[in-house]
Amino acid sequence: MDRVIHGTDMIDVRVTQIVNGDAVQQLDRMPDSSVQLCVTSPPYNIGKSYEKSTNQTLEQYSQWMRSILTKISRKLKSGGSICLQVGNYVKDGIIVPLDYIFYPILMDLGLSLRNRIIWRYNFGLHAKHRLSGRYEVILWVTKGLEYKFNLDPIRIPQLYPGKRHAARKVGKAGMPSGNPMGKNPSDYWEFSAEKAFFGEPVWDIPNVKSKHPEKTEHPCQFPNELVERCVLAFTDKGDLVLDPFAGTGTSVICADIHGRVGVGIELLKDYADNARSRLQLSQKGELALRPSGIEPRLPKETERVATVPTEWLRKQAV
Ligand SMILES: C[S@@+](CC[C@H](N)C(=O)[O-])C[C@H]1O[C@@H](n2cnc3c(N)ncnc32)[C@H](O)[C@@H]1O
């Protein structure tokens, strides 16, 4: 049975904070239907330093995650979202994609899958007996049929903003066919630095490895940009963002930067302390963060479709 905690023992979800403790118990200290977005990456049960003590079978791990996802779903507002970022469970060289394990659990909870986002990155271990893994997945699920989705804050520059509707398009012939604010970033989040150099207008969100300005001692840190896209798209200012596996506190810090309330839960005291220090640095404007997004591509003179329509420039000038 869940532990029920009343009164002052509840977490004040109006205040951005990192709570040191086990998500299983700490989630009970949050009010039901309070969270607009839960963005998180759970342990993958692959023997990382922070999961050495658990050593669970895949079945035990799946049951454990089911109990946590059940609690998260209870804390979620109607119209709220979960962004569950996962990779592979690996044993004896055999991989199990964790989104396969979590999808049926999320469906049993009555949540609706909106996107299965592929997050591709450029760095990582080089496998010897299979192809090197270079992507992970974010399952974006919502509670209820109506849900919050703000596309405009996460639009990215078009490759060809100068494209126009064909002459046969009644009422729109010759007008710019794109959106002056940019295009939908799609469900494929690209991490290829080379592509950025070749000038494709994709977000380049490298994972947080040795030379990344956000790197800490934590082995599996979210890049700020990845969380930022979720926070901007699935919440408004003042909403509550939860990360029950907070690690370095990236989700909480990002929520705070964007005027949301962030609550993170982290089991290990050292990580929780470090996340709190990072939050304080961020609140003083002193935390190193990689700037989000890349510059729009500069078109060559010969590329008419790559130039920004004059109609849009006129609108922006008004
Ligand atoms: C994959 S990492 C998350 C990293 C995080 N996304 C970041 O940006 O730093 C998982 C984190 O969950 C923590 N953790 C493991 N079991 C936990 C539990 N039962 N309750 C809360 N946190 C836990 C680990 O210590 C680890 O820091």
The ligand as an SDF file (V2000), in Angstrom:
LIG
                    3D

 27 29  0  0  0  0  0  0  0  0999 V2000
   19.6190    8.8070  -15.7610 C   0  0  0  0  0  0  0  0  0  0  0  0
   19.9550    9.7200  -14.3200 S   0  0  0  0  0  0  0  0  0  0  0  0
   19.0790   11.2250  -14.6240 C   0  0  0  0  0  0  0  0  0  0  0  0
   19.9830   12.3560  -14.9900 C   0  0  0  0  0  0  0  0  0  0  0  0
   19.2440   13.6590  -15.1910 C   0  0  0  0  0  0  0  0  0  0  0  0
   18.3190   13.5740  -16.3140 N   0  0  0  0  0  0  0  0  0  0  0  0
   20.1980   14.8300  -15.3940 C   0  0  0  0  0  0  0  0  0  0  0  0
   19.9930   15.6450  -16.3090 O   0  0  0  0  0  0  0  0  0  0  0  0
   21.1640   14.9530  -14.6680 O   0  0  0  0  0  0  0  0  0  0  0  0
   18.9500    8.9470  -13.1090 C   0  0  0  0  0  0  0  0  0  0  0  0
   19.0750    9.5650  -11.7160 C   0  0  0  0  0  0  0  0  0  0  0  0
   18.0770    8.9680  -10.8820 O   0  0  0  0  0  0  0  0  0  0  0  0
   18.6070    8.8120   -9.5740 C   0  0  0  0  0  0  0  0  0  0  0  0
   17.8130    7.7530   -8.9090 N   0  0  0  0  0  0  0  0  0  0  0  0
   17.9620    6.4090   -8.9780 C   0  0  0  0  0  0  0  0  0  0  0  0
   17.0180    5.7830   -8.2510 N   0  0  0  0  0  0  0  0  0  0  0  0
   16.2340    6.7510   -7.7280 C   0  0  0  0  0  0  0  0  0  0  0  0
   15.0810    6.7470   -6.8940 C   0  0  0  0  0  0  0  0  0  0  0  0
   14.5580    5.6080   -6.4450 N   0  0  0  0  0  0  0  0  0  0  0  0
   14.5280    7.9310   -6.5600 N   0  0  0  0  0  0  0  0  0  0  0  0
   15.0600    9.1190   -6.9980 C   0  0  0  0  0  0  0  0  0  0  0  0
   16.1720    9.1820   -7.7670 N   0  0  0  0  0  0  0  0  0  0  0  0
   16.7420    8.0090   -8.1350 C   0  0  0  0  0  0  0  0  0  0  0  0
   20.0600    8.4600   -9.8110 C   0  0  0  0  0  0  0  0  0  0  0  0
   20.8620    8.7360   -8.6790 O   0  0  0  0  0  0  0  0  0  0  0  0
   20.4000    9.3300  -11.0210 C   0  0  0  0  0  0  0  0  0  0  0  0
   20.9720   10.5670  -10.6330 O   0  0  0  0  0  0  0  0  0  0  0  0
  1  2  1  0
  2  3  1  0
  2 10  1  0
  3  4  1  0
  4  5  1  0
  5  6  1  0
  5  7  1  0
  7  8  2  0
  7  9  1  0
 10 11  1  0
 11 12  1  0
 11 26  1  0
 12 13  1  0
 13 14  1  0
 13 24  1  0
 14 15  1  0
 14 23  1  0
 15 16  2  0
 16 17  1  0
 17 18  1  0
 17 23  2  0
 18 19  1  0
 18 20  2  0
 20 21  1  0
 21 22  2  0
 22 23  1  0
 24 25  1  0
 24 26  1  0
 26 27  1  0
M  CHG  2   2   1   9  -1
M  END
$$$$
